[in-house]
Structures are given as C-alpha cells and as structure tokens.
Amino acid sequence: MLKQVSLICFLIFSRYMGVESKDLKHLTNELEVNVAASRVWELYRHLGISMLTARELKTVIQSVQVLKGDGGVGTILKLTFVPGNSSYTERFIKIDDEKKVKVAKGLEGGCLAIGCSVQIVRLDIIEKTSDSCIIRSDIGYAMKEEFEANDPKPNIQLLAAAAQIAKRYLESSKNDA
C-alpha cells in the first residue's frame, strides 16, 4: 500500500512538473538499519546526511555547499565531485516529518548533464519495528527524446553509499549509548 501511495504521489508531482508518467524511470536502493526510524530521520531530514557522506567519502565528494536555505524546503545544495570538474545541484522540494520523506529536484549536473529532462531524488525512512527501519533511496528520471537511444541514467551508487554510511554511523553510536 505504501509503495502504491508513493508511486501515485510521484506520478502526480511528475505530471505537475511537465513529465509524462510513461517517460519516468526509477532506480531504487533499500537498506535495513537496526536503529529507530526517528533517529535515522534526524540525520536525513536536514543537511546531516550530506555533510556526513562528504566527510566519509572525501575521495568522491570534494565539497558540499549550501547555496540557499538552512536544510528545509527550498534549500539549494551543490555537491562538487573529485577532481572538481563535475557537480550536482538540487533543491529540496518536500520534507514530510510525519511520513519521514524528503524529495529533492535536480537543477543541474547529474543525469541532467547527460540527457535527462528531470531528476527527482526521494528518500523514505520506513519504520519496520521500534528499533529498525529501511532507508529507501529512489531516483526518478525522464530522458529527453533526442537522448533516448543513449539511455542516460542517474547513478544510485552515491545514495546507496550514503545509506551505508548512515547505517554504520547510527548503529555504532547506538552501541556507544
């Protein structure tokens, strides 16, 4: 049921953004974490996960810059990748504390630089038990017609790595408490 509701919301949002639902493709990563969903959400809700990932992946991420905002809706974040010649900029367009959902729209870079017309990153923290949850990272994207033959895709590996970093960090700090 949750997947259906999420898909419907994404399709409505995509239609609003001018993307036909038939053009949407998704890359998804899920990771179970043995920590309460509320603790994971604290890390993901604002800028924490971006800053932690940048600190842990210095060989991949050169810098994280907040171009506008404080981590809430409307915040614009720019990640510059090593060796510093490529970057990705996104705007947080939805943060739902009740559902533990964060959505960002790509503004430039990422798959937008190689032929995608839209890139939407959705992060869901899904409670399993009182002490465990799932971090679901999803990238929805659509291709420009002239690039369809090349099948450009965003890369989910950075979001998967961020989830692994969050898991290690939160589970180890849980054991320290």
C-alpha positions in Angstrom: 0.0 0.0 0.0 2.8 2.4 0.9 4.5 1.8 -2.4 1.3 2.5 -4.3 0.7 5.7 -2.4 4.3 6.8 -3.0 4.1 6.0 -6.7 0.8 7.9 -7.1 2.3 11.0 -5.3 5.3 10.8 -7.5 3.3 10.5 -10.7 1.1 13.5 -9.7 4.2 15.5 -8.9 5.8 14.5 -12.2 2.8 15.4 -14.1 2.8 18.8 -12.4 6.5 19.2 -13.4 5.5 18.5 -17.0 6.8 14.9 -17.2 4.6 12.3 -18.7 4.3 9.2 -16.5 5.2 6.9 -19.3 8.6 8.6 -19.5 9.5 8.0 -15.9 12.1 5.5 -14.9 13.3 4.7 -11.4 16.4 3.4 -9.7 15.9 2.3 -6.1 18.1 1.2 -3.3 16.9 -0.1 0.1 18.9 -0.8 3.2 17.7 -2.1 6.6 19.1 -0.3 9.6 18.9 -1.5 13.2 18.1 1.9 14.6 14.7 3.6 15.2 13.3 5.4 12.2 13.1 8.6 14.2 16.9 8.6 14.7 17.6 7.9 11.1 15.2 10.7 10.1 17.0 13.1 12.3 20.1 12.5 10.2 18.3 12.6 6.8 15.8 15.4 7.5 18.2 18.4 7.0 21.8 18.5 5.9 23.2 15.9 8.2 23.4 13.0 5.7 25.0 15.2 3.0 27.7 16.5 5.4 28.4 13.1 6.9 28.7 11.5 3.5 31.0 14.2 2.2 33.2 13.7 5.3 33.3 10.0 4.8 33.7 10.0 1.0 36.5 12.5 0.5 37.8 10.6 -2.5 34.4 11.1 -4.2 33.0 14.4 -2.9 35.2 17.4 -2.9 32.7 19.8 -1.3 29.1 20.4 -0.3 27.9 24.0 -0.5 24.5 25.3 0.7 23.7 27.9 -1.9 20.4 28.9 -0.3 18.4 27.9 2.8 19.0 26.1 6.1 18.2 22.5 5.2 14.4 22.9 4.9 12.2 23.1 1.9 13.7 25.5 -0.7 17.3 24.7 0.3 19.6 24.5 -2.7 22.6 22.2 -2.2 25.6 21.8 -4.5 27.9 18.8 -4.4 31.2 19.1 -6.3 32.9 15.8 -7.1 36.6 14.9 -7.2 38.6 16.1 -9.1 36.3 19.1 -9.0 35.2 19.2 -12.6 31.7 17.9 -12.2 28.9 18.8 -9.8 25.2 18.2 -9.0 22.8 20.9 -7.7 19.4 20.1 -6.2 16.6 21.9 -4.4 14.7 20.3 -1.5 11.1 20.5 -2.6 9.4 18.4 0.1 10.1 17.4 3.7 7.4 15.5 5.4 8.2 14.8 9.1 5.2 12.6 9.7 5.9 10.3 6.8 9.7 10.7 7.0 10.0 11.6 3.3 12.4 14.1 1.7 12.3 14.9 -2.0 14.8 16.9 -4.0 14.6 18.1 -7.6 17.9 18.1 -9.6 18.6 21.6 -11.0 21.9 20.9 -12.9 24.5 18.2 -13.2 23.9 14.5 -12.5 21.9 12.9 -15.3 20.6 16.3 -16.4 24.1 16.9 -17.8 23.8 13.7 -20.0 20.4 14.0 -21.4 17.7 13.6 -18.7 15.0 16.3 -18.6 14.1 15.7 -14.9 15.8 14.1 -11.9 13.9 13.7 -8.7 15.6 12.2 -5.6 13.2 10.7 -3.0 14.4 9.5 0.4 12.0 7.5 2.6 12.7 6.3 6.1 10.3 3.4 6.6 9.7 2.1 10.1 9.8 -1.7 10.5 9.9 -2.1 14.2 10.5 0.3 17.1 14.3 -0.4 16.7 14.7 -0.9 12.9 13.8 0.8 9.6 14.5 0.8 5.9 16.3 3.6 4.1 14.8 3.7 0.7 16.5 5.9 -1.9 14.8 6.4 -5.2 15.8 8.4 -8.3 13.0 9.1 -10.7 14.1 10.5 -14.1 12.9 11.1 -17.6 15.0 11.4 -20.7 14.9 14.0 -23.4 13.7 12.4 -26.7 17.0 13.1 -28.5 18.9 11.1 -25.9 16.6 8.1 -25.5 18.8 5.9 -27.7 21.8 6.5 -25.3 19.6 5.6 -22.3 21.3 8.1 -19.9 20.8 7.1 -16.3 21.5 8.8 -12.9 23.8 7.0 -10.6 22.3 5.5 -7.5 25.6 4.4 -6.0 26.2 7.7 -4.1 22.8 7.4 -2.4 23.5 3.7 -1.6 26.9 4.6 -0.1 25.2 7.4 1.9 22.8 4.8 3.3 25.6 2.5 4.3 27.5 5.4 5.9 24.3 6.3 7.9 23.9 2.7 8.9 27.4 2.4 10.2 27.3 5.8 12.0 23.9 5.3 13.6 24.4 1.6 14.6 27.8 2.3 16.1 26.6 5.4 18.0 23.6 3.3 19.3 26.1 0.7 20.7 28.1 3.5 22.4 25.0 4.8 24.2 
